[in-house]
């Protein structure tokens, strides 16, 4: 008949519980990491054409070509008060943007309560080919006049002759 050694059973049961606690803690630590990854803020740089400006919804409809999928797709991009909007490098508002303009910017990809993705603009940059009126100009013809040059005092002609 096999002999039973005193204390061995208790040691095996104790190590079993230690192993189970270690596994449980590892699982909890791993699952919290997954939650952090799920809630991680993701940003994307995007380029596209503005199709529609919806002031009531604070939203832009933008189309862009997706090379990965070889197709053009339309996206809704929401604009918040913190969104930086620049037109030719000057601060602007959502109402200043026009359909048909090419825009570049950065969006934050967020999840709604039902799990859908929502694009929120961090920055929007538009370059226009038009001359902008400076704040001190009285009309557009003043804005297009060249500013006086500092070197047009007549001293340049003497230097050129020497």
TILUMMI-34650 format. One record per residue (C-alpha): residue number from 1; chain; x, y, z. Coordinates in nm, 4 decimals. Last residue first. Layout:
<romis>
pos,unit,X,Y,Z
NUM,A,X,Y,Z;
...
</romis>
This chain:
<romis>
pos,unit,X,Y,Z
162,A,2.9744,10.2245,-5.9775;
161,A,2.6649,10.2868,-6.1940;
160,A,2.4578,10.0194,-6.0153;
159,A,2.5290,10.1744,-5.6756;
158,A,2.4104,10.5147,-5.7972;
157,A,2.0882,10.3648,-5.9342;
156,A,2.0197,10.1860,-5.6071;
155,A,2.0272,10.5101,-5.4104;
154,A,1.7118,10.6266,-5.5881;
153,A,1.4875,10.5675,-5.2867;
152,A,1.3296,10.2506,-5.4264;
151,A,1.4993,10.0179,-5.1755;
150,A,1.2184,10.0158,-4.9185;
149,A,0.9641,9.8924,-5.1717;
148,A,0.6136,10.0302,-5.1660;
147,A,0.3442,9.7590,-5.1369;
146,A,0.2147,9.6255,-5.4636;
145,A,-0.1456,9.7106,-5.5431;
144,A,-0.3782,9.4058,-5.5346;
143,A,-0.5298,9.4792,-5.1936;
142,A,-0.6046,9.8381,-5.2911;
141,A,-0.8049,9.7181,-5.5947;
140,A,-1.0087,9.4902,-5.3627;
139,A,-1.1435,9.7828,-5.1599;
138,A,-1.0527,9.9957,-4.8573;
137,A,-0.7520,9.7825,-4.7639;
136,A,-0.6435,9.7763,-4.3962;
135,A,-0.7659,9.4173,-4.3237;
134,A,-0.5942,9.2755,-4.6334;
133,A,-0.8210,9.1507,-4.9090;
132,A,-0.7271,8.7993,-5.0177;
131,A,-0.6108,8.7323,-5.3693;
130,A,-0.7636,8.4119,-5.5024;
129,A,-0.5943,8.0774,-5.5665;
128,A,-0.7317,7.9273,-5.2477;
127,A,-0.5424,7.6904,-5.0191;
126,A,-0.7538,7.5059,-4.7615;
125,A,-0.6325,7.3584,-4.4320;
124,A,-0.8576,7.1781,-4.1822;
123,A,-0.7427,7.0789,-3.8328;
122,A,-0.8666,6.8502,-3.5542;
121,A,-1.1697,6.7360,-3.7507;
120,A,-1.3871,6.4665,-3.5922;
119,A,-1.4487,6.1458,-3.7875;
118,A,-1.7076,5.9150,-3.6297;
117,A,-1.6789,5.5368,-3.6331;
116,A,-1.9813,5.3311,-3.5302;
115,A,-1.9790,5.1364,-3.2016;
114,A,-2.3351,5.2121,-3.0823;
113,A,-2.2089,5.4625,-2.8254;
112,A,-2.0064,5.6424,-3.0944;
111,A,-1.6416,5.5600,-3.1615;
110,A,-1.3843,5.8253,-3.2443;
109,A,-1.1367,5.8665,-3.5293;
108,A,-0.9624,6.2023,-3.4901;
107,A,-0.9126,6.3930,-3.8127;
106,A,-0.6137,6.5776,-3.9548;
105,A,-0.6231,6.8092,-4.2495;
104,A,-0.6207,6.8722,-4.6201;
103,A,-0.8923,7.0431,-4.8193;
102,A,-0.9616,7.0869,-5.1910;
101,A,-1.2481,7.3263,-5.2505;
100,A,-1.5550,7.2196,-5.4475;
99,A,-1.8036,7.3148,-5.1752;
98,A,-1.6919,7.6273,-4.9909;
97,A,-1.5370,7.6877,-4.6477;
96,A,-1.5903,8.0291,-4.4857;
95,A,-1.8939,7.9069,-4.2843;
94,A,-1.6665,7.6626,-4.0984;
93,A,-1.4639,7.9553,-3.9708;
92,A,-1.1261,8.0979,-4.0705;
91,A,-0.7767,8.1590,-3.9360;
90,A,-0.5316,8.2668,-4.2064;
89,A,-0.2775,8.0304,-4.3676;
88,A,-0.4347,8.0430,-4.7145;
87,A,-0.7604,7.9314,-4.5469;
86,A,-0.7020,7.7824,-4.2020;
85,A,-0.9560,7.6010,-3.9835;
84,A,-0.8365,7.4802,-3.6414;
83,A,-1.1020,7.2624,-3.4784;
82,A,-1.1509,7.3513,-3.1096;
81,A,-1.5150,7.4573,-3.1601;
80,A,-1.5869,7.1185,-3.3159;
79,A,-1.6210,7.0163,-3.6804;
78,A,-1.7644,6.6782,-3.7827;
77,A,-1.6354,6.5018,-4.0934;
76,A,-1.8851,6.2962,-4.2919;
75,A,-1.7129,6.0788,-4.5509;
74,A,-1.7677,6.0107,-4.9213;
73,A,-1.5650,5.7435,-5.1029;
72,A,-1.3697,5.7339,-5.4270;
71,A,-1.2411,5.3939,-5.5336;
70,A,-0.9251,5.1863,-5.5754;
69,A,-0.9658,5.0148,-5.2341;
68,A,-0.6117,5.0795,-5.1060;
67,A,-0.5896,5.3956,-5.3141;
66,A,-0.8878,5.5511,-5.1381;
65,A,-0.9879,5.8622,-5.3319;
64,A,-1.1515,6.1278,-5.1181;
63,A,-1.4931,6.2843,-5.0922;
62,A,-1.5824,6.5202,-4.8079;
61,A,-1.9165,6.6027,-4.6459;
60,A,-1.8508,6.8662,-4.3833;
59,A,-2.0297,6.8925,-4.0490;
58,A,-2.1362,7.1406,-3.7834;
57,A,-2.4908,6.9914,-3.8056;
56,A,-2.6564,7.3302,-3.8650;
55,A,-2.3583,7.4627,-4.0642;
54,A,-2.3651,7.1779,-4.3175;
53,A,-2.0879,7.2388,-4.5731;
52,A,-2.1148,7.0049,-4.8712;
51,A,-1.8865,6.8387,-5.1262;
50,A,-1.5462,6.9419,-4.9887;
49,A,-1.2775,6.7630,-5.1869;
48,A,-1.0257,6.5426,-5.0102;
47,A,-0.7004,6.5003,-4.8250;
46,A,-0.6686,6.3177,-4.4918;
45,A,-0.4154,6.2768,-4.2117;
44,A,-0.5440,6.0245,-3.9591;
43,A,-0.5698,6.0285,-3.5808;
42,A,-0.6369,5.7474,-3.3364;
41,A,-0.7169,5.8081,-2.9700;
40,A,-0.6790,5.4843,-2.7749;
39,A,-1.0084,5.3578,-2.6270;
38,A,-0.9771,5.0083,-2.7779;
37,A,-0.6069,4.9906,-2.6918;
36,A,-0.6833,5.0866,-2.3319;
35,A,-0.9556,4.8214,-2.3173;
34,A,-0.7150,4.5630,-2.4562;
33,A,-0.4614,4.6573,-2.1896;
32,A,-0.7292,4.6168,-1.9218;
31,A,-0.7924,4.2672,-2.0580;
30,A,-0.4271,4.1713,-2.0257;
29,A,-0.3998,4.2914,-1.6658;
28,A,-0.7179,4.1062,-1.5740;
27,A,-0.5986,3.7892,-1.7469;
26,A,-0.2581,3.8069,-1.5816;
25,A,-0.4225,3.8595,-1.2438;
24,A,-0.6470,3.5554,-1.3003;
23,A,-0.3520,3.3404,-1.4156;
22,A,-0.1469,3.4402,-1.1112;
21,A,-0.4425,3.3773,-0.8816;
20,A,-0.4915,3.0315,-1.0348;
19,A,-0.1218,2.9466,-0.9949;
18,A,-0.1242,3.0564,-0.6304;
17,A,-0.4367,2.8497,-0.5750;
16,A,-0.2729,2.5377,-0.7257;
15,A,0.0476,2.6056,-0.5299;
14,A,-0.1530,2.5954,-0.2085;
13,A,-0.3306,2.2722,-0.3080;
12,A,0.0030,2.1048,-0.3891;
11,A,0.1573,2.2225,-0.0606;
10,A,-0.1420,2.0972,0.1383;
9,A,-0.1242,1.7562,-0.0240;
8,A,0.2482,1.7204,0.0553;
7,A,0.2044,1.7995,0.4248;
6,A,0.2369,1.4427,0.5597;
5,A,0.3665,1.1814,0.3238;
4,A,0.1218,0.9101,0.2246;
3,A,0.2478,0.5555,0.1927;
2,A,0.1395,0.3430,-0.0943;
1,A,0.0000,0.0000,0.0000;
</romis>
